[in-house]
Amino acid sequence: MAHPIVPFLSQFRAAPNLLTLLRLFIIPFLVIEILDAHYRMAFALFLLAGISDALDGLLARWLSQRTTLGLYLDPIADKLLLSTLFLVFTHVGLMPRYVTVLVFSRDLGILLIATLLFATGTLRDFHPSFFGKLNTLFQIITLTAVLCERIFALPQVAMLRDGLVGLIAVLAPLSAAQYAWIVIRRMSAPAQTQV
């Protein structure tokens, strides 16, 4: 017996998706606080966004409310939050331009490849790679360190931030290369099996 399909609009009422929408709602206010140099409030909003991200996954499992909308909306909200912060921090001089360019180049490349593969039906399950997950984790830690350095102004935090920024500059192209390798390997696999 087939499972009933949850109507698209009803999926917005699922608790995990409401939390994801909250995360999207936070982004413009987070940008405003950073532009106004209210870093304590910006940190509080960033923390709230992080908590909502952790909770939506837990609620989806606990309440059995995994939806198609959530499958796409959650990573979009995460990526939009991180990418926006990189842009804003670059604008206010807290993030080197080259790091933001590397981050955006990687994300744009992966997005274009994933969209093309999905649209052509070549590859439907485009999951995060090891370096992709590591890259995202260190992006979150780096952005947190940038905010903490503004709040506490400690030389140790500044050194940590600089080290993390350098690490992101390495991980971004490395994870992009891993995605490219995975895609090439998986696309060539059917051709090899047909021989």
For each residue, the residues with C-beta under 8 A, 3 or more apart:
1:
2:
3:
4:
5:
6: 10 11 67 68
7: 10 11
8: 11 68 69
9: 12
10: 6 7 13 14
11: 6 7 8 14 17 67 68 69 70
12: 9 17 18 21 69
13: 10 17 18
14: 10 11 17 18 60 63 65 67 69 70
15: 18 19 56 59 63 65
16: 19 20 55 56 57 59 60 63 65 66 67 70 74
17: 11 12 13 14 20 21 56 65 67 69 70 73
18: 12 13 14 15 21 22
19: 15 16 22 23 52 53 55 56 59
20: 16 17 23 24 52 53 56 70 73 74 77
21: 12 17 18 24 25 73 77
22: 18 19 25 26 52
23: 19 20 26 27 49 52 53 56 77 78 81
24: 20 21 27 77 80
25: 21 22 28 29
26: 22 23 29 30 45 48 49 52 81
27: 23 24 30 31 49 80 81 84
28: 25 31 32
29: 25 26 32 33 45
30: 26 27 33 34 42 45 46 49 81 84 85
31: 27 28 34 35 84 88
32: 28 29 35 36
33: 29 30 36 38 39 41 42 45
34: 30 31 37 38 39 42 85 88 89 92
35: 31 32 88 91 92
36: 32 33
37: 34 92 150
38: 33 34 41 42
39: 33 34 42 43 147 150 151
40: 43 44 151
41: 33 38 44 45
42: 30 33 34 38 39 45 46 147
43: 39 40 46 47 144 147 148 151
44: 40 41 47 48
45: 26 29 30 33 41 42 48 49
46: 30 42 43 49 50 85 143 144 147
47: 43 44 50 51
48: 26 44 45 51 52
49: 23 26 27 30 45 46 52 53 81
50: 46 47 53 54 140
51: 47 48 54 55
52: 19 20 22 23 26 48 49 55 56
53: 19 20 23 49 50 56 57 74 77 78
54: 50 51 57 58
55: 16 19 51 52 58 59
56: 15 16 17 19 20 23 52 53 59 60 70 74
57: 16 53 54 60 61 74
58: 54 55 61 62
59: 15 16 19 55 56 62 63 65
60: 14 16 56 57 63 64 65 66 67 70
61: 57 58 64 66
62: 58 59
63: 14 15 16 59 60
64: 60 61
65: 14 15 16 17 59 60 70
66: 16 60 61 70 71
67: 6 11 14 16 17 60 70 71
68: 6 8 11 71 72
69: 8 11 12 14 17 72 73
70: 11 14 16 17 20 56 60 65 66 67 73 74
71: 66 67 68 74
72: 68 69 75 76
73: 17 20 21 69 70 76 77
74: 16 20 53 56 57 70 71 77 78
75: 72 78 79
76: 72 73 79 80
77: 20 21 23 24 53 73 74 80 81
78: 23 53 74 75 81 82 136
79: 75 76 82 83 107
80: 24 27 76 77 83 84
81: 23 26 27 30 49 77 78 84 85
82: 78 79 85 86 136 139 140 143
83: 79 80 86 87 103 104 107
84: 27 30 31 80 81 87 88
85: 30 34 46 81 82 88 89 143
86: 82 83 89 90 95 99 100 103 104 139 143
87: 83 84 90 91 100
88: 31 34 35 84 85 91 92
89: 34 85 86 92 94 95 100 143 146
90: 86 87 93 94 95 96 97 99 100
91: 35 87 88
92: 34 35 37 88 89
93: 90
94: 89 90 146 150
95: 86 89 90 99 100 146 165
96: 90 99 100 165
97: 90 100 101
98: 101 102 169
99: 86 90 95 96 102 103 165 168 169 172
100: 86 87 89 90 95 96 97 103 104
101: 97 98 104 105
102: 98 99 105 106 168 169 172 173
103: 83 86 99 100 106 107 139 168 172
104: 83 86 100 101 107 108
105: 101 102 108 109 172 176
106: 102 103 109 110 135 172 173 175 176
107: 79 83 103 104 110 111
108: 104 105 111 112
109: 105 106 112 113 176 179
110: 106 107 113 114 132 176 179
111: 107 108 114 115
112: 108 109 115 116
113: 109 110 116 117 179 180 183
114: 110 111 117 118 126
115: 111 112 118 119
116: 112 113 119 120 122
117: 113 114 120 122 123 126 183
118: 114 115 121 123 124 126
119: 115 116
120: 116 117
121: 118 124
122: 116 117 187
123: 117 118 126 183 186 187
124: 118 121
125:
126: 114 117 118 123
127:
128: 132 133 136
129: 132 133 175 178 179 182
130: 133 134 178
131: 134 135 171 174 175 178
132: 110 128 129 135 136 175 178 179
133: 128 129 130 136 137
134: 130 131 137 138 171 175
135: 106 131 132 138 139 168 171 172 174 175
136: 78 82 128 132 133 139 140
137: 133 134 140 141
138: 134 135 141 142 164 167 168 171
139: 82 86 103 135 136 142 143 168
140: 50 82 136 137 143 144
141: 137 138 144 145 164
142: 138 139 145 146 161 164 165 167 168
143: 46 82 85 86 89 139 140 146 147
144: 43 46 140 141 147 148
145: 141 142 148 149 157 160 161 164
146: 89 94 95 142 143 149 150 161
147: 39 42 43 46 143 144 150 151
148: 43 144 145 151 152 157 161
149: 145 146 152 153 154 157 158 161
150: 37 39 94 146 147 153
151: 39 40 43 147 148
152: 148 149 157
153: 149 150 157
154: 149 157 158
155: 158 159
156: 159 160
157: 145 148 149 152 153 154 160 161
158: 149 154 155 161 162
159: 155 156 162 163
160: 145 156 157 163 164
161: 142 145 146 148 149 157 158 164 165
162: 158 159 165 166
163: 159 160 166 167
164: 138 141 142 145 160 161 167 168
165: 95 96 99 142 161 162 168 169
166: 162 163 169 170
167: 138 142 163 164 170 171
168: 99 102 103 135 138 139 142 164 165 171 172
169: 98 99 102 165 166 172 173
170: 166 167 173 174
171: 131 134 135 138 167 168 174 175
172: 99 102 103 105 106 135 168 169 175 176
173: 102 106 169 170 176 177
174: 131 135 170 171 177 178
175: 106 129 131 132 134 135 171 172 178 179
176: 105 106 109 110 172 173 179 180
177: 173 174 180 181
178: 129 130 131 132 174 175 181 182
179: 109 110 113 129 132 175 176 182 183
180: 113 176 177 183 184
181: 177 178 184 185
182: 129 178 179 185 186
183: 113 117 123 179 180 186 187
184: 180 181 187 188
185: 181 182 188 189
186: 123 182 183 189
187: 122 123 183 184 190 191
188: 184 185 191 192
189: 185 186 192 193
190: 187 193 194
191: 187 188 194 195
192: 188 189 195
193: 189 190
194: 190 191
195: 191 192
